[in-house]
Amino acid sequence: MEFVTIADVKVPVLPHSEKFPVFPSSLVETDSVKQTLQKILYPMLEGMPVLLVGDAGVGKNALIYYINSLRKQPTLRFSFNEDTLPEDLIGSYRILLDGKGFTWSNGPLTNALSEGLSFVADEMNLCAPNIIKRFSSVYESNYLDLLEGSGERVKGKTGFWFIGTQNPSEGFEGRKPLPFDITKHFAVVYVDPYTPDEMFYILKKLYPMLSEEVLKQIIRISIESEKRIKSGEVGKGDLEKYHFNLRTLQKYCNRLVLFGAKDKTVSVREALYLFEEPFRKQEDRDKQRELIESEFGGAIKLVPTKGYVQGSTIFWNDKEIKTWDETKTISLLSKYPTPEPILHFLDQVFTAIQAKENILIEYREDQDPQEFLPLFTELTGIQIESVMLSKGMHTSDVVGALKPTEEGNIESVTWVDGPLTRAIRNGHIILISGLESAGAELVEKMNMLTDDARSLTLPPESGEYLPVKLTEETSVVFGMKSFRASKSVTTISRAFRNRFTPILFPELEDVKVLEEILEFFLPEGVLPRSLARFHLKAKELSEKRTIGSANLMPYRFGIANLLKWKNHIYRYNQTDVKDIAIRGGKIYYTNQIADPKERKELERLLEGYLSGVEVVSTLFEEIEEKKKTFTVESGLNRKNWWDPELHKRDPLTGVAKKLNSGEETKRGIEINTPETGGKIKEGADAWYGEDTQGNQGQGEPQGGGGAWGYRTEELYKQFLKKRRLLWDYSIMVGLEEFKSVFGKELEEVELNLEQLFDPEIDIHRMYKNEGSRVDARKYISYKSGRGDTKIFDKTTIEKNDEKLKGVEVTFLVSKCRRIFNFEYSIAMLSALLVSLHILNEHDIKTSVHTFCDIKNSKDTVDIFNLKSAEEDYTPEKEEEVFSALCKNWQGDSIPEFQVLSNCERYFSPDAQTKIIVILSDFRGQRAKTYIEDELASFDTRKMKEAVLKNEEKNYVFLGVGLGSRYIAEHVFHDSLQITADNFYSMPNLIGAEIARLVQIHHSLRQ
């Protein structure tokens, strides 16, 4: 018998069938690779199945290919997913083409058993365990009973070897831990990531032309980046998992070989593209840039992007990309504006295209790159094939299926390529959109297309047994997906993501960039400036919930709104450009505003921003001229055709009307406030000034009002002595009376919020030999002799009512006299009542605590528990909570960080997702005059530290700020600000935010 030595282990070379191919491998044997090979080989020699577990990119399949290439053993690989059925592996009966009989077709597992081959169950933990157990006899006793067929027993021929590979269930979408009664039959081998020395050894062997110093630098950057991700220093709070490994390093080295191995500028640029640019948050990008700068020495100078087309080639900085349609390329470049962010984005895309990488375009929902899509997908002149995915699609929808011929005769069918197969055959560019919408049962089927194989295996009914392969020269695979908004939304796995180069579409939100985009189509000056500034103002108002505060979801205004507005002006250009612009602004912005008052206010802003347009009488002529000379922007400086200085004005003029007179504070509230020295005594807290609607600002320190105006500590001490400790700050109203006034509004809020907590719907597609609904696709396959008899649709729809198990929400309310007034008291009461009711209806545990210094001693923190997580929210408990929140608001404020010293006390031991909603003005114990001082104060800094420390322990915070000081947004990742203008919407706002946080941060632990 012939033998071969692999990793110092003597392995026999067995005879095999030549019907199946042996895959080559270029694995580099390092010390750890050698050890891993030995862990695999010894169980293999004992006839034991092996389960390889490891992170993406550690080479699990490469190890098997390496072993089998040396011992000349074919490998059959089947990618498991959520849609895998036993017949996919074992086989099924098919009707003969003449319709006169049946034939049995082996599946890949049966072929491997009968031929004595290696069978790789790729991504095994994506499949349901109850499906895997169907062939448990294979990994337990080396045989399989063909229950679906003749019932015969197929024993594993000499040489048969079962190998499973999988990513860990932690950190990978869709992966589930396999039960012990399966894994106990395997020799489980965890494949460790490569050490730095091994990475260097591998890269040096694969890329001998690169300098050792550059290799060491990029390895250090990669290792430090991965370390930062795991520690939460970067990427924290991002729902997509970043990952850097040997595959990323190989991309980097390939790029250096392509664009200049000795050019330091290239080395730095590609490090930025691969290790800084994928991060979405600016603070993460800044940290990564500092890391790269420290490795390569000194600050990085950005090189301006330049490009032109000549001789059927796109010359773009140091890249040369062939164009198959020079006219089309030039035309596209002339039709789209290219401000610096777009040029920078295109440079990354062209880099990936020339390096033959798969490209993943990610974008924020309101920055959809659809408007610029042809610019980066069709610039090479190759035809594009779009493949749009969604949940519930069949693989056959994109790969292909048997369909009736044009005559429509069911006896006559033919194979019809789907868009994905058609694009591969024709060498087209492939654009796969909706990756975040499709399930793993579809996305994971494209593994071979996106890995080194770059091919697609068609189903048997296609009549083709060899995979169709991408055309190396022309084909590019683009994937597109929006940023993941919550954990309840599906996304691609980290392993699938690792096969792409992620490139973020730029967030076009700088006013100068927007003006440059608009000036590509419209005359420079007042009109583009007005459009861009109104667009950004509308975005700001919607994001801060100044408009849409009563809605469950904020209004969204993206780049598409702005460009469609521009198109409206461009299309309907008339003498009165201002009227056309206002009409377009209403169509694409204000008409969607539900509240009439908010709509009217936004329309007033629109007219204010466009007020400068009316003075330009010849603007419509300039637009017409722009249409005639529509071409690429030149680098020549142009003269302004109007004087901007003559038209500068504020969009809003006049004095705003005071909306709140303070009369509301007198209704339903008993107040007895001691003298403070101010000129006006009004409201619950004349002491602290305008933010609490006390004495209308007269008590501010710099205004001379109140004791603070004298700036003496002595007067403050005298005030405390003079003040009775038990002055009654209470709302004199009962729960029944409260509900009679606000009942209707609260009921509407409850109905709205109920929808956000609806159970998840799971669709299970199954097909049987019997049933009442026939699937047309399955029936056509059956009649053609290329399908089985499972033609009846047995799809089931299930509701996952336990998806919220393990969620707990704690409310911490600052109950002190400083923030006691009508608006905030009513807002907190209604928000708590609604939230507690809705959460209780969905079996989400809640607790309520208030905090203050009740005796005003300045050295104590009093935390009162109104409801614990273990208590049911009964009508009696509702009455108790309401009553407690109506009375005794006379306590002093305390620094909020003090209540976060031990957050565990607020939750039950069963809590998995812990959400803390904290309501306060966040001004600490001593309020400051200016917000800059508030933010820089000791109390605020300590609060930030406490929040960050607790976030590292997986607590989730929602900071609800009260008053006109926007402090919460500087302290908390998620925050709301409640003012006198939007207090009536607080139940909706808090409820919607809690629901959003649950969806983002909670995933059901099975």
Beta strands, then each sheet from edge to edge (+ up, - down):
strand 1: 3-6
strand 2: 9-12
strand 3: 50-53
strand 4: 75-79
strand 5: 91-95
strand 6: 102-106
strand 7: 118-122
strand 8: 143-145
strand 9: 153-155
strand 10: 161-166
strand 11: 187-190
strand 12: 307-310
strand 13: 313-316
strand 14: 319-322
strand 15: 358-363
strand 16: 384-388
strand 17: 400-404
strand 18: 413-417
strand 19: 429-433
strand 20: 455-456
strand 21: 468-469
strand 22: 477-482
strand 23: 500-504
strand 24: 669-670
strand 25: 730-731
strand 26: 760-764
strand 27: 767-768
strand 28: 792-793
strand 29: 796-800
strand 30: 807-814
strand 31: 845-852
strand 32: 862-867
strand 33: 913-920
strand 34: 955-962
strand 35: 975-978
sheet 1: 1+ 2-
sheet 2: 4+ 7+ 10+ 3+ 11+
sheet 3: 5+ 6-
sheet 4: 8+ 9-
sheet 5: 12+ 13- 14+
sheet 6: 16+ 19+ 22+ 15+ 23+
sheet 7: 17+ 18-
sheet 8: 20+ 21-
sheet 9: 24+ 25-
sheet 10: 26+ 29-
sheet 11: 27+ 28-
sheet 12: 32+ 31- 30- 33- 34- 35-
end
